[in-house]
Amino acid sequence: MPRLSRTSTPDFSGFWVALVTPFRDGAVDHVALSSLTRRLAGEGVTGFVPCGSTGEAAALDEAEQLAVLDTVLAAADGLPVVMGMSGYHLGKATAWARKLSERPIAGLLVAAPHYVRPSQAGLLEWFGAIADASTVPVLVYDIPYRTGVTIARDTLLALAAHPRIHGIKDCGGDMAKTRAVIADGRLQVLTGEDHQIFGTMAEGGAGAIAASGNVHARRFVQLVRLLADNRLAEARPEWQALQPLVEMLFAEPNPGPLKALLAHGGEMQDELRSPMTRASDGLRERLVALDARLSRR
């Protein structure tokens, strides 16, 4: 399990699944969540990231988030779990980081504060204070289209000096910045944009934290292993087969399409918390047809 120690550096490379949160009649469906986690653990994934945007964390209160985390930890079969967290009140965020650190987690995935749009100096204070409060490693979540603030390259490189910040989930949309962080070498770069798995890893990225991995996880695991071994010619057809799925899963707001496909397979109810909505009927039909074709390959 990736853990911070005085003698070793945590390794977050590989294929991590950004988990959905199943609901039934408005409540978290812990039976479905446990079953989903156990299935994915058996398909070779590196680990799990609950309570991110795919997990509809913004619609879960703190007690629900802790319960989700505990369910995933119990079902993960010893695989590492990185807990997502976000917010914009620094005092609450540091207290939450301390509380989450009491669980046997491998790390925290921390987004920039949303809504307030701080300066780069403010971002340094935000991530630094949370990393100081945490007793587990921290991954920076760079996702400006959700938070409203871009983490600059120099800011990321400055954060790399913190002894507890070890990586980045990269949804920044700036390949020049991605390349610079990879070249610097201190932070492991995991793409959080599923359609950039091939490109980021071919550039030297460490892996992915992907929502798409809730389905066809074995194929994504194989893709990432081939890319990690620099076997690009073998990875390319695997990636080309998965690209239509990735494109379709994000044709409407995530995780609506994912839940539609998982519900079709009987793994959970096709239920989200408002204002998130179910996938349209047309997209659901196309996803089911594509899923059937992939399953026959």
Secondary structure as UniProt FT lines:
FT   STRAND          14..18
FT   STRAND          23..24
FT   TURN            25..26
FT   STRAND          27..28
FT   HELIX           30..41
FT   TURN            42..44
FT   STRAND          47..49
FT   TURN            53..56
FT   HELIX           57..59
FT   HELIX           62..75
FT   TURN            77..78
FT   STRAND          81..85
FT   HELIX           90..100
FT   TURN            101..102
FT   STRAND          107..111
FT   HELIX           120..133
FT   STRAND          138..142
FT   HELIX           144..147
FT   HELIX           153..159
FT   TURN            160..161
FT   TURN            163..164
FT   STRAND          165..170
FT   HELIX           175..184
FT   STRAND          188..191
FT   HELIX           194..196
FT   HELIX           197..202
FT   TURN            203..204
FT   STRAND          207..210
FT   HELIX           212..214
FT   HELIX           217..228
FT   TURN            229..230
FT   HELIX           232..249
FT   TURN            254..255
FT   HELIX           256..264
FT   TURN            265..266
FT   TURN            274..275
FT   HELIX           281..296
//
